[in-house]
Amino acid sequence: MPKTNTNILLIYTGGTIGMKLCPESDSLVPFDFSQITEEVPELTRFGYNIEAYSFDPVIDSSDVSISFWQELARIIEKNYTHYDGFVILHGTDTMSYSASALSFMLENLEKPIVFTGSQLPIGMLRTDGKENLISAIEIASAKDASGHPIVPEVVIYFESQLYRGNRTTKFSAENFRAFRSPNAPVLADIGIHIHYHTALIRYPKTWGNPLKVNYQLDPHVAVLKLFPGITEQTITAITHTPGLRGLIIETFGSGNAPTSKTFLNCIKEAIERDIVVLNITQCVTGKVDMDAYATGKALQRLGVINGLDSTTEAATTKLFFLLGQYNDNEIVRQMLSQNIAGEITK
């Protein structure tokens, strides 16, 4: 098939998808993504210009950090005008964190950023990597009749489903369908045909805006997951973390928490020290309703922010982002309630 004028940048950061068996050592090693069509010859049938960039060294997704997200954003910014879409190959363990972070960092995004990976290495016989990669590239290149990208968002494609990146969480370490989007519908169903749900996809109000990358992120955030029997010492150890600016409380059910004065006083004292406190549910699905129970109302009166149906991944990276943009924590509190990149249902 002849080349089209569609240009896709494939960015390999690390992860299972890029591994193949080395016959000499009988161990899995990263392969050279500049030779990707040798591993996945089906890609040549698209007729696209697919170029590859590999992190050197590649990283295990468990080692993902703010500096990694900043480097990933720099690569996209540097190449933004040269490519129609980007496919990021990433380890599954922290993919939802990375997709969430980029959704906040990349302002005025008008091109697809498609994360994908696999549960089995691409060189293995039963790999899910080939289908994930091929479909991700097709999604990254898809345009409507006006020539605009169909999915100008940061998304995750995995096992026949296309998700908004900041609404996902890794659901399974064993199944090929590794991700779920528990509180938001999928953006496309992929079978024999790709059915895009365009009414759910976020589009710019006007096209042609320059990409703005917000590199400043502040990691002085902690997550406090509540459990029966949690002690005051455990709570205060977290709330008194040196330099802490933001605290996410993973509460029970629809935002419920212990009724003890000890717990409420710990949260009250943290807020009095100007720590931003966000309430999200530790349930897989559903949202926080701080008017449902007495403790939720008490937390609300103290100044705890309602995180609605945000995932832990989105809540954490959103706080990183907002704290990096604003020195005034009161502005951060106001912005937390806003739907910035489709991360909460309003």
N, C-alpha and C positions, 0 to 999 in steps of 0.2 A: 504494500500500500504506500502511495507517495506521502511525503511529509506534509503536514498541514502547518498553519501558522500558530498552532497551539503549543505553548511552552510551559512545561511543568518542572518545578524543582523538587526533587526527592531528597529529603534531609534525613540521614540515618544518624540517630543519636546513640543507639545501642539497643539492647533488648533481644529477646528470643528470636524475633523474626529474621534478624541478620546473621544468624549462626548457621554453620554447616560443619559436618563431620570431617575432621582432618584424618586421612588414612594413616599418616605416619604416627601420630600421637594417639589416635582413637579417641580424641576429645573434640568438643565443640569449640570452634573459633569463628570470629567475625570474617565474613567474606568481603571482597572488594566490590563496593557498590557501583564503581565505574563500569563494572562488567555485569550489571544487573540483567541485561537482556540475555546473557548466557544462562543465568539461573532461571529467568522467567521469560522465555522467548515469545510468549503470547503478547508481551507488551509492544512488540514491533508492529503488531496488527492494528494498533490504534493509529499509527502514522503521526504520532505526536513527537515533538522534540523533548525528550525526557533527559534531564541532566541530573547528576547525583552529587551530593555533598555529604561527606562523612565527618563526624566529630573524630578528632584524633587527640587523645585516645577516646574510644567509645566509653560510655559510662553505664553502669548498672543503674536502673531506674530508682533503686533504693538510695542512691547517692545524689539524686536530684536536689538542687539548691537554688537559691535566688540568683546566684551568678550564672547558673545554667540557663535559667529563663531569660536573663538579660542577654546572654550570648545568642540564644535562639531568636530573640526579638531583633537583635542586630543583623543576623543573617537575613531575616525576612525583610527588614527595612532596606538593607543594602541591595537586595535583589528584587524588590517589590515591583518596580516598573518594568522589569525584564521578563517576568513570568505571569502567566494567566492564573496559576494556582500553585499551591504548595502542599506536598504530602510529607508528613513528619512520622517517621518510624521510631517508635518509642516503646520501652518496656511497659508492661501492663500495670505493674504495681502502683505507680504514681502517675499514670497517664491522665487521670481525672484532675489531679492537682495542676499538672502542666497546662492542660487545655483550659482550665479555669483561669489560671494566672494570665495566659496570653489573651483570653477574652477581655480582660480588664486593661491590659497593657497596650493593646493594639486599638487605638481610637480611630474612628472613621474608616474602619476596615471595609473594603469593597471587593475582596477576593477570597476564595475559599482557602482555609487552613485546615487540612484534614489529617487528624491523628489516626494512626492505626498501628497494629502490631500483630502478634500471634501467640497462641498457646504452645505451638510446636514450631521448631525451627523450619525455615523455608526449604531446607535441603532434605527434610524427612518426607517419607512417602505419604503419610497421612496429614501433612501440614495444612493448617488453615491459613497460612501466611500468603500463599499465592492468590487465593480468592480475595482476601482482605486487601492486598496490595493492588490488584487489578481494579477492583471496584472503587477503591479510594482514589485512584488516578482518574477513573472515568468521572467520578463526582467532582473532583477538583477542576476538571476541564469543561464541565457542563455549562452551557450558556443558553439563554432564552432567545426568542426571536429578535430581540433588540440588541443582542450581543453582550448582554450583561450576565455575569455569573448567576447561576440558579441558587447557589448556596454561599453567599458572601459572609460566612461566619466561621468561627472556630468550632469545629465539630469533631466527633469521634465516629469512625465507621468500624463496626465489628460484627461479624457473623450476621450479615444480611439486614443490619439495622443501622440507621444514621441518627445519631443523637446530638443535641446541643451539648458541647463539651462541658459547660459549667453546670449541667443538670445531671451529670453522670456520677456513678460510683462503681468501683470494681465489686462485682457480686460473687464471682466464682473463681477459684484457683484451679478448678478441674475441668469445667465445661468449656467448649469452644465459645459459647455465648458468655463471655466474661463480664460484660457490663450491663447495667440497667440504668434507666432514667426514671426513677420511681414516681416522680411528681410532675413529669412533663412528657407529652406524647413524642414519639419519634418524628423526625423531620422527613424521613423517606423510608419506604419499604422496598427492599431489593430482592427481586426474584428473577423470573425470566426477563421482566422489564423493571426499570427503576421508576417508582411512583413517588414523585416529590410532593410533599404537602406544603405548597407554597404559602398558604394562608398562615402557617405556623413559623415560617422562616423570617428572620429579621432582615429587612432591606433598608438601605439608606433613604432618607427623605428626598435627597437629591444626589445624583451621581457626579463623580469627578472631584471629590474632596481629597486632598492629600492625606496620606497616612501619617498619623501622629503616634509616636511610640513613647509611652510613659515608663521610663526606666526605674524611677525611684520606688522602691519597695521597702517597707519597714517590718522586719521579722519579729519584733518584740511583742509576740502574741502567744498565748497559751490556751490549751483546750482542757477544760475540766469536765470529765464525764462522771455524772452522778451515779452512785450505786448505793443500795441499802447498807447501812453501817459505816458510811464514809465518815472519817474523823475530822475534827476541827484542825488537827495537825496537818492532815493531807491537804485540806482546803487552803489553809494559810500558807503552806509551803509553796503552793502554786500562785496564790494571789500576791505573795510578797517576793516573787521572782524579781531580781534586780533589773530595772529598766523596763518592766512590763508596762505596755500601753493599752493592750487589748486582751480581753478574756472572752472566750466562747464557752458557754455552759451547755453541755449536752444534757438536756433535761428529760424527764420521763413523759411519755405520752404526748399530750398537746401542750406541753410547757410546764408540767408540774414538777415540784421540787419539795425537799423536806420542809416541814412547817416549823422546825426548831428555831428559836431565837438565835442560837449559835450560828447556824448557817446564814440566816438573813443578815445578821450583824457583820459576818465576814464579807458578804457582798456589798452591804451598805458602806463598810469601811473602805473597800476597794474603789467604789464609785466616788467616795469623798476624796480619794487620792487621784481623782481624774482618770481612772482606768475606764476605758470603754468596755461595757459588758453586753454581749449579744447572746440571746436565748434561741437555741435550735433544738429540735427534737432528736433523740437518739433512735427513734423508730425509723424503719426503712422507708415507709410512706407516710404521708400526712403532713400536717403543719402545726406550728405553735399557735395556740389561741390563749393569750394571757388573761382573757376574761372568763375562762372556763372554770378555774378553780381559785380558791382563796390565795394560795401561795403564788400563783401566776400574777394575780392582781397586786399582791404585795411586792413582787419583784418589779412590776411595772411602775408602781409608785416610787420605788427606789431609783428608777431611771434606767432599768435594764431594757435594752432594745429588742423588739420582736423580730426574730430572724425568719419568720413565716416558714416556707417549705424549702429553705436553703439546705444544700448538702454541707457536710463538714468541709469538703474540699473547696467548695465555692465560698463558704463563709470565711475560711482561713485566708485564702488568697485575696478575697475582697478586702479583708482587714489589712493585710499586707499592703495592698494597693492604696487604700484610702489613707492609712497612716503615713505612707510614703509621700502622698500628695499634699497633706495638710498637717501643719503643726498644731492647729487648733483642734482639740479633740471634740469640741462641740459641733464643729462642721462635720467631723467624721460621723458623729452620731446621727446627724441629719441625713447624710448621704447613705448611711447603712440601710435606711428605710426605702431608698429609691432603687428601682429596677434599672441597673446600669447596663447590663449586657444580656438580659434575658434570664438571669440567674434565680429570680424568684417570681412567683405568680402573684400579680397584683390585681 
